[in-house]
């Protein structure tokens, strides 16, 4: 993400969802998201709820590249577009520092296509603010849902690697045009 990008952007609306900046009313959903055993399965496990109650700020996620995903006025997930660290796990590409897509959704929102819809909107926004720039994504190969989302979004496998005791999938998305 470039500091020259106006942040936060106006809300992005899809057919069913709104991508927007975080607000104080999202705090309970953030805590639920990070405390969820289901959500934690492929991201290092759930965090203790009491710890989250102490450390999650009043308005969580206020930073460049962070979108709350809202359905019918309630937060159901989040999307991040962050610059990838050169010393992070996985392959280092010649264009290190590229944007990396991340997403987490509450289990009640799984299975309805919301992740693919929201991520497609975030990638569309990114392509408009960073023309021609690729985006990368890492996920465990065992995370079948995330692998399906990556395929729907058009990420192409670049490499498999081992990290965190599991096989990881590294994919690249390039904007059309």
NORTA-V137022 format. One record per helix or strand of 2 or more residues. SS is the DSSP state (a for helix, b for strand). FROM is the first residue (numbers start at 1). TO is the last residue. Records with the same first field share a line. If there is no record, write none. Layout:
SS->FROM-TO + FROM-TO
This chain:
b->12-13 + 18-20 + 66-71 + 74-83 + 99-105 + 135-140 + 156-163 + 166-173
a->24-35 + 37-40 + 49-55 + 107-109 + 114-129 + 144-153
